Each structure stands twice: as structure tokens, then as C-alpha cells.
Amino acid sequence: MSKSNRLLLIGSQFLSKTADELSSAKVVLPWLLNGVGIPVFVSGLLVPIRESGSLLPQLIFGPWVKTKRHRKTLNALGAVIQALSILAIALLVFQSTSPIVLGTGVLVLVLVLSLARGLCSLTAKDLLGKTVEEAQRGSVSGLSASLAGVVTLGIGALILYRSQLSSDVYFVLLLTAGLCWLLGAALTSRLQEPASETESLDNNASQNLLDTLALLKTEPDFRRFILARALLAGSGLSIPFVIILAQRTHPDSFWGLGAFVIISGIASLTSGAIWGKLADWNCRRVLILAAALTSISCLAAALFSFSSNAVSMLAFFGLALVLSIAHQGVRLGRKVLLVNMAKGNRRTDYVAIANSVMGLWLLALGAASALLAQWSINASFVLFAAASALSITFLMSKNKD
């Protein structure tokens, strides 16, 4: 059963990560929106909406999830909703709607997608903990990320052969993403999942919420994890600004989109399995290394923004690569650390609290950085660099993991 579950999880995670890459709110959607003249502020909101929308509701989802003995059905449902949302975005692009309609429609659909993504996030960590041994969890997640990188590389290479940027390019990318989520849902539904202990819904929902949030006060290791994760948000939020800066500097470079997609694939391919192995050894050190890479890269991006006209496209590619590798480390390291910190329904509580708190933080930080970038992209990069450096102090504190 264990081997079968590992293969199914690798397959479903691979398809989900591939879908994420092909519909990336950090690369594909910002390039699309910026290309039709939509303000930087709107593009800057894509990642915060996608992330906070998937994280904020998890304290509400959590008690409901704990009433279910099996979580794979909920995970598959979330994947199907993501597929339908991204297919709707593809239709908007294919119909060549006005910039205002396209921008508004994409933001609304990204919000719907993110809510479904939250359900998947909450249940995926539980499924990983229930169906895969602790010493293999990092490797499963890392291998699936690397496999997704191979596909992303191929897609990026195909884009490079396009002679012009037209709506059908985006339609094919987003259509493929939707199909990947549907196939991933099919694999998830075949997992041999042990039954979970269930808890009934209490009528006093507000008291249950307060009791769950009390874990932030009573468990210092968990609290330090939350603080470090919040400060590491720049590893993902900074990448769209690099894309926008590169497109502004080289507006006629269509091959830039294909190259950035390839870069995202290279980051997943080269770093996913390595980060996974390192996380099985020490996931906290993975986060420290990723934090250092993020801080250094954001400082470099700040320097680029001062003299962007003199910076070649290759320099932007290199910067995006390092940031993408760092973000892979942040995502994988925090996932394994959180799964290992608790067991059973306590793991569901940890995930719900961590993600809901992060949802609030990302919404605030994302809106602030988007407004800041409208005035000065350089200032946003400096903010992300400082926050990532500060996260290291919390990660170096004594933990139980």
C-alpha cells in the first residue's frame, strides 16, 4: 500500500504543480495582463489574492474537514474547482475581451481558484502525513516538483518558437493547466487512505476558533514557525515584479515569456528533488538557506531597478532563476516542517492556523507592496530583502524538529 500511495501522490502532486506552473500568477498571468496595458497594481495583486484567498478560509474549512474520515474526496473536489476556474480564465483570454473586463475577470476567477486551492492545501498535508512515512515525505514532494519542472521546460521551449504573442498561446497554456488538475483529482481519488479520527461540529464555532488560535500562545515552536513563514513571503511576491521590470526594459522581447516559463521549470527540475532530500535531513536548514537566497536576490533586484535600462534580459533571467529556486525551498521546507510538527487532527489545526494567519499577512503585505511598486518597484524589493533576512533569526531559534 505504501508504494502505491507514494506513486499516486507523486503523480497527483506532479500534475498539480504542473498546473500551477502553466497558470502561474508569478509569471504567465502578470505577462498577460501587463501585455494588454493593465496597471502594475493589478498584476501585483495576483499573487496576494491567489495566496491569501487559499489561506484565509482554512480556519473555517478546518473544523468541517475534521468531520470527514477520508480527506481524499475533498482534495479531489478542490482540484476540480481549480480546473474549472482556470478554464474560465482561458475562455476570457480566447474571447479577446477589453483590458478592464479581462483584468477584473481574471482577479475574480483567481479568487475562486484560490479558495479551492485552500481546500487542497489543507487536505494535502494531511494525506501526505497519513499515507507516506516521515522519512520519505520530502522526497515525494521534491520528486513531483522536479518532474513538473521537466514539463514546464518543454512548454517554455514551445513558446519560444511562437512568432507572435497571441491569445491562443495563453489559451493552450491555461487549457493544459485545467486538464492537469482534472487528472490529478482522478489520481488522488485512488489513494488508499487510512480513516481519520473525526470530530463533530460544535455549535459554539467562535469558541472553537478561539481554542484553536490559542495554540499560537501555548506552543512556541509553532509560533516561531508562523513568524518565519510570514517574513519569507517575499520569495513568491517578488517574482512578478522582476517579470514586470524585465518587460518594461525589453518590451519587444516576446521570447522573454517562454524563457521565464523555462526558468520556472529549471528551478523545479534542478532544485525540487535536492530541496526534498535536504528537507528529510533538516527542513529548518532548508528554510534558512532559502531565506538567504531570497534576501540576496531581492537586494540585487533593487540594484537592477535603479539602472534597468542598462540591464540585459539575461540578468533578469538569472535573477528570476535564483528567486524561483529559493521559493521552491521555502515552499517545500515549510511544508515538511509543518507536517512533521504534529500528528492526526492536531496537524489539521496547525495547517489551518498557519495558513489563515498567512492569508491575512499576505493580503496586507501584497496590497502594500503593490502600492509601493506603483510608486517604486525598488522599494518593494528592499522590503522583501529585509524581511527574508529577519526570518533567519526565528529559524535559528531552538525548535523541536
PLY file of the C-alpha trace (Angstrom):
ply
format ascii 1.0
element vertex 401
property float x
property float y
property float z
element edge 400
property int vertex1
property int vertex2
end_header
0.00 0.00 0.00
2.79 2.43 0.89
4.49 2.16 -2.50
1.20 2.53 -4.36
0.33 5.60 -2.30
3.74 7.15 -2.95
3.32 6.73 -6.69
-0.21 8.14 -6.65
0.87 11.11 -4.54
3.88 11.79 -6.75
1.59 11.68 -9.78
-1.13 13.91 -8.33
1.39 16.40 -6.90
3.25 16.42 -10.21
0.06 17.26 -12.11
-0.95 19.91 -9.58
2.49 21.56 -9.65
2.50 21.45 -13.46
-0.89 23.18 -13.49
0.44 25.79 -11.06
3.40 26.50 -13.32
1.36 26.74 -16.53
-1.11 29.18 -14.94
1.46 30.90 -12.74
0.33 34.08 -11.02
4.01 34.97 -10.78
4.93 34.58 -14.48
2.19 33.80 -17.01
-0.68 35.96 -15.71
1.45 39.08 -14.99
2.93 38.88 -18.51
-0.56 38.54 -19.96
-2.03 41.46 -18.00
0.94 43.76 -18.43
0.96 42.99 -22.16
-2.55 44.43 -22.59
-1.75 47.58 -20.64
-3.26 46.74 -17.25
-1.65 48.76 -14.37
1.15 47.26 -12.28
-1.13 47.45 -9.24
-3.47 44.82 -10.72
-0.61 42.46 -11.62
0.83 42.98 -8.16
-2.45 41.75 -6.64
-2.40 38.38 -8.45
-0.08 36.57 -6.05
-1.60 38.07 -2.85
-5.13 37.16 -3.97
-4.07 33.69 -5.08
-2.19 33.02 -1.85
-4.39 34.79 0.72
-7.60 33.50 -0.85
-6.35 29.96 -0.43
-5.08 30.52 3.11
-7.57 32.77 4.91
-10.61 30.41 4.89
-8.73 27.43 6.29
-9.72 28.12 9.89
-13.31 27.86 8.65
-12.60 24.79 6.48
-10.63 23.06 9.27
-13.49 22.06 11.62
-15.52 20.82 8.65
-12.61 18.79 7.29
-12.18 17.12 10.70
-15.72 15.72 10.45
-14.64 13.59 7.46
-12.97 10.21 7.94
-11.38 10.42 4.49
-9.84 13.60 3.09
-9.03 12.50 -0.47
-12.51 13.33 -1.79
-12.21 16.92 -0.54
-8.78 17.23 -2.11
-10.07 15.98 -5.46
-13.02 18.40 -5.28
-10.66 21.32 -4.79
-8.63 20.26 -7.83
-11.77 20.10 -10.00
-12.81 23.62 -8.96
-9.33 24.91 -9.77
-9.59 23.30 -13.19
-12.94 24.95 -13.92
-11.65 28.35 -12.74
-8.55 28.30 -14.92
-10.57 27.10 -17.93
-12.87 30.09 -17.43
-9.81 32.38 -17.46
-8.72 30.70 -20.69
-12.09 31.50 -22.25
-11.74 35.16 -21.24
-8.36 35.35 -22.95
-9.56 33.48 -26.05
-12.50 35.84 -26.45
-10.10 38.83 -26.54
-12.12 40.91 -24.10
-11.21 44.51 -23.19
-8.37 45.09 -20.71
-10.81 46.18 -17.98
-13.04 43.12 -18.39
-10.04 40.83 -18.66
-8.31 42.26 -15.60
-11.43 42.20 -13.42
-12.48 38.77 -14.61
-9.05 37.26 -14.03
-8.89 38.65 -10.48
-12.35 37.27 -9.61
-11.57 33.85 -11.08
-8.17 33.76 -9.39
-10.01 34.33 -6.10
-12.35 31.37 -6.77
-9.35 29.24 -7.76
-7.52 30.23 -4.60
-10.42 29.18 -2.35
-10.36 25.72 -3.94
-6.59 25.70 -3.61
-7.04 26.30 0.12
-9.14 23.17 0.46
-6.46 21.21 -1.40
-3.70 22.67 0.76
-5.48 21.80 4.00
-6.15 18.21 2.97
-2.93 17.55 1.02
-0.68 17.82 4.08
-3.00 15.51 5.97
-2.90 12.98 3.12
0.89 13.19 2.96
1.16 12.56 6.69
-1.32 9.67 6.62
-0.07 7.80 3.57
3.73 8.36 3.46
6.37 7.58 6.08
8.04 10.60 7.71
11.48 9.84 6.24
10.10 9.91 2.68
7.77 12.92 2.71
10.34 15.42 1.49
11.46 13.11 -1.30
7.90 12.57 -2.54
7.23 16.32 -2.72
10.66 17.07 -4.20
10.43 14.43 -6.92
7.00 15.63 -8.01
8.32 19.19 -8.25
11.26 18.05 -10.37
9.02 16.08 -12.72
6.75 19.13 -13.10
9.86 21.12 -13.99
10.54 18.82 -16.95
7.09 19.50 -18.40
7.39 23.22 -17.77
10.70 23.27 -19.63
9.04 21.69 -22.64
6.17 24.17 -22.60
8.57 27.09 -22.34
10.57 25.79 -25.27
7.42 25.56 -27.40
6.56 29.17 -26.57
9.95 30.29 -27.84
9.02 29.02 -31.31
5.97 31.26 -31.48
6.47 34.19 -33.83
3.94 36.44 -32.12
2.18 36.76 -28.80
-1.48 35.93 -29.39
-4.37 34.86 -27.19
-4.22 31.25 -28.37
-0.83 30.86 -26.65
-2.40 31.67 -23.31
-5.45 29.57 -24.13
-3.32 26.46 -24.71
-1.30 27.08 -21.53
-4.36 27.52 -19.34
-6.29 24.68 -21.01
-3.40 22.32 -20.30
-3.33 23.51 -16.69
-7.02 22.71 -16.30
-6.58 19.21 -17.72
-3.68 18.59 -15.32
-5.84 19.44 -12.31
-8.59 17.11 -13.53
-6.15 14.22 -13.99
-4.60 14.96 -10.58
-8.04 14.74 -8.97
-8.53 11.32 -10.55
-5.24 10.03 -9.09
-5.96 11.47 -5.64
-9.32 9.68 -5.52
-7.48 6.33 -5.87
-5.31 6.78 -2.74
-5.61 4.06 -0.10
-6.19 6.45 2.77
-6.47 5.24 6.38
-9.54 6.56 8.16
-9.01 9.62 10.34
-10.45 10.27 13.75
-13.45 12.51 13.33
-14.73 15.39 15.40
-18.29 16.67 15.34
-19.03 20.29 14.59
-19.69 22.26 17.76
-22.47 24.82 17.73
-20.15 27.24 19.52
-17.98 27.91 16.48
-16.47 31.10 17.89
-15.20 29.31 21.00
-13.73 26.52 18.86
-11.94 29.15 16.81
-10.51 30.79 19.93
-9.40 27.41 21.31
-7.62 26.62 18.05
-5.92 30.01 17.88
-4.72 29.52 21.46
-2.08 27.17 20.05
-0.18 30.26 18.93
0.20 31.22 22.59
0.83 27.81 24.12
3.23 26.32 21.54
6.34 28.50 21.00
7.88 26.31 18.28
4.74 26.67 16.21
4.63 30.42 16.85
8.23 30.87 15.64
7.38 28.85 12.53
4.48 31.23 11.77
6.69 34.32 12.20
9.45 32.91 9.99
6.99 31.86 7.29
5.39 35.32 7.26
8.75 37.03 6.80
9.61 34.66 3.92
6.59 35.75 1.86
8.84 37.84 -0.39
10.24 34.71 -2.05
7.00 34.48 -4.03
5.73 38.06 -4.02
8.94 39.46 -5.53
8.94 37.37 -8.73
6.07 39.18 -10.54
7.89 42.47 -10.04
11.00 41.00 -11.68
8.83 39.94 -14.63
7.29 43.42 -14.91
10.68 45.13 -14.65
12.08 42.89 -17.37
9.12 43.50 -19.69
9.38 47.26 -19.18
13.08 47.18 -20.01
12.64 44.93 -23.06
9.01 45.46 -24.19
9.51 43.87 -27.62
11.01 40.65 -26.33
8.25 38.06 -26.77
10.74 35.28 -26.21
11.01 36.60 -22.66
7.78 34.85 -21.66
8.97 31.49 -22.96
12.31 32.00 -21.24
10.68 32.85 -17.91
8.48 29.75 -18.15
11.61 27.68 -18.87
13.35 29.29 -15.90
10.48 28.28 -13.64
10.77 24.74 -14.98
14.54 24.70 -14.46
14.06 25.82 -10.87
11.61 22.98 -10.20
13.66 20.40 -12.07
17.04 21.20 -10.54
16.03 22.12 -7.02
12.89 20.15 -6.22
14.50 16.77 -5.53
17.52 18.40 -3.85
15.38 20.51 -1.53
13.31 17.38 -0.79
16.34 15.32 0.25
17.67 18.20 2.35
14.25 18.61 3.99
14.24 14.94 5.01
17.59 15.64 6.69
16.80 19.05 8.24
13.88 21.10 6.94
14.72 24.09 9.14
18.11 24.49 7.45
16.38 24.34 4.07
14.33 27.38 5.09
17.41 29.24 6.36
19.25 28.71 3.07
16.18 29.70 1.03
15.78 32.85 3.16
19.39 33.86 2.49
18.97 33.34 -1.26
15.78 35.40 -1.26
17.34 38.29 0.63
20.42 38.47 -1.61
18.32 38.19 -4.80
15.93 40.95 -3.75
18.85 43.25 -2.99
20.21 42.52 -6.46
16.78 43.26 -7.96
16.74 46.61 -6.15
20.06 47.47 -7.80
18.65 46.40 -11.18
15.67 48.72 -10.77
17.99 51.72 -10.38
19.53 51.11 -13.80
17.05 48.83 -15.56
17.73 50.34 -18.98
21.32 49.10 -18.81
20.43 45.61 -17.57
20.30 42.84 -20.14
17.44 40.35 -20.32
19.87 37.60 -19.31
20.43 39.31 -15.97
16.68 39.29 -15.31
16.56 35.61 -16.25
19.32 34.82 -13.76
17.59 36.75 -11.03
14.26 35.03 -11.68
16.01 31.65 -11.61
17.59 32.21 -8.19
14.36 33.58 -6.75
12.39 30.63 -8.16
14.86 28.17 -6.64
14.63 29.96 -3.30
10.83 29.92 -3.45
10.88 26.17 -4.12
12.98 25.76 -0.98
10.61 27.91 1.08
7.54 26.02 -0.10
8.98 22.56 0.38
10.80 23.29 3.63
7.79 24.84 5.35
5.51 22.03 4.13
7.67 19.22 5.52
8.37 21.10 8.76
4.67 21.69 9.39
3.69 18.09 8.58
6.40 16.79 10.93
5.45 19.11 13.81
2.14 17.39 14.62
0.07 14.29 14.01
-3.58 13.45 13.49
-6.17 16.21 13.79
-3.63 18.45 15.51
-1.87 18.60 12.14
-5.12 19.88 10.61
-5.27 22.57 13.32
-1.66 23.58 12.66
-2.23 23.83 8.91
-5.48 25.77 9.33
-3.96 28.29 11.75
-0.72 28.72 9.83
-2.43 29.21 6.50
-5.18 31.50 7.78
-2.70 33.76 9.57
-0.57 33.79 6.42
-3.61 34.67 4.36
-4.18 37.84 6.37
-0.50 38.68 6.25
-0.17 38.11 2.50
-3.24 40.19 1.79
-1.81 43.11 3.77
1.77 42.70 2.56
0.70 42.08 -1.03
-1.51 45.17 -1.15
1.21 47.27 0.48
3.94 46.03 -1.86
1.68 46.50 -4.91
1.00 50.12 -3.92
4.67 50.60 -3.12
5.67 49.17 -6.50
3.29 51.55 -8.27
5.49 54.29 -6.81
8.84 52.45 -6.71
9.50 48.79 -7.51
12.91 49.27 -5.91
11.32 49.95 -2.51
9.34 46.70 -2.70
12.50 44.69 -3.34
14.23 46.30 -0.34
11.23 45.43 1.85
11.31 41.77 0.77
15.09 41.55 1.28
14.90 42.89 4.84
12.01 40.62 5.82
13.74 37.49 4.47
16.92 38.31 6.38
14.94 38.81 9.59
13.24 35.41 9.18
16.59 33.69 9.71
16.67 34.81 13.35
13.43 32.94 14.06
14.53 29.88 12.12
17.78 29.68 14.10
15.88 29.65 17.40
15.68 26.31 19.14
12.91 24.12 17.75
11.75 20.61 18.46
12.02 19.40 14.88
0 1
1 2
2 3
3 4
4 5
5 6
6 7
7 8
8 9
9 10
10 11
11 12
12 13
13 14
14 15
15 16
16 17
17 18
18 19
19 20
20 21
21 22
22 23
23 24
24 25
25 26
26 27
27 28
28 29
29 30
30 31
31 32
32 33
33 34
34 35
35 36
36 37
37 38
38 39
39 40
40 41
41 42
42 43
43 44
44 45
45 46
46 47
47 48
48 49
49 50
50 51
51 52
52 53
53 54
54 55
55 56
56 57
57 58
58 59
59 60
60 61
61 62
62 63
63 64
64 65
65 66
66 67
67 68
68 69
69 70
70 71
71 72
72 73
73 74
74 75
75 76
76 77
77 78
78 79
79 80
80 81
81 82
82 83
83 84
84 85
85 86
86 87
87 88
88 89
89 90
90 91
91 92
92 93
93 94
94 95
95 96
96 97
97 98
98 99
99 100
100 101
101 102
102 103
103 104
104 105
105 106
106 107
107 108
108 109
109 110
110 111
111 112
112 113
113 114
114 115
115 116
116 117
117 118
118 119
119 120
120 121
121 122
122 123
123 124
124 125
125 126
126 127
127 128
128 129
129 130
130 131
131 132
132 133
133 134
134 135
135 136
136 137
137 138
138 139
139 140
140 141
141 142
142 143
143 144
144 145
145 146
146 147
147 148
148 149
149 150
150 151
151 152
152 153
153 154
154 155
155 156
156 157
157 158
158 159
159 160
160 161
161 162
162 163
163 164
164 165
165 166
166 167
167 168
168 169
169 170
170 171
171 172
172 173
173 174
174 175
175 176
176 177
177 178
178 179
179 180
180 181
181 182
182 183
183 184
184 185
185 186
186 187
187 188
188 189
189 190
190 191
191 192
192 193
193 194
194 195
195 196
196 197
197 198
198 199
199 200
200 201
201 202
202 203
203 204
204 205
205 206
206 207
207 208
208 209
209 210
210 211
211 212
212 213
213 214
214 215
215 216
216 217
217 218
218 219
219 220
220 221
221 222
222 223
223 224
224 225
225 226
226 227
227 228
228 229
229 230
230 231
231 232
232 233
233 234
234 235
235 236
236 237
237 238
238 239
239 240
240 241
241 242
242 243
243 244
244 245
245 246
246 247
247 248
248 249
249 250
250 251
251 252
252 253
253 254
254 255
255 256
256 257
257 258
258 259
259 260
260 261
261 262
262 263
263 264
264 265
265 266
266 267
267 268
268 269
269 270
270 271
271 272
272 273
273 274
274 275
275 276
276 277
277 278
278 279
279 280
280 281
281 282
282 283
283 284
284 285
285 286
286 287
287 288
288 289
289 290
290 291
291 292
292 293
293 294
294 295
295 296
296 297
297 298
298 299
299 300
300 301
301 302
302 303
303 304
304 305
305 306
306 307
307 308
308 309
309 310
310 311
311 312
312 313
313 314
314 315
315 316
316 317
317 318
318 319
319 320
320 321
321 322
322 323
323 324
324 325
325 326
326 327
327 328
328 329
329 330
330 331
331 332
332 333
333 334
334 335
335 336
336 337
337 338
338 339
339 340
340 341
341 342
342 343
343 344
344 345
345 346
346 347
347 348
348 349
349 350
350 351
351 352
352 353
353 354
354 355
355 356
356 357
357 358
358 359
359 360
360 361
361 362
362 363
363 364
364 365
365 366
366 367
367 368
368 369
369 370
370 371
371 372
372 373
373 374
374 375
375 376
376 377
377 378
378 379
379 380
380 381
381 382
382 383
383 384
384 385
385 386
386 387
387 388
388 389
389 390
390 391
391 392
392 393
393 394
394 395
395 396
396 397
397 398
398 399
399 400
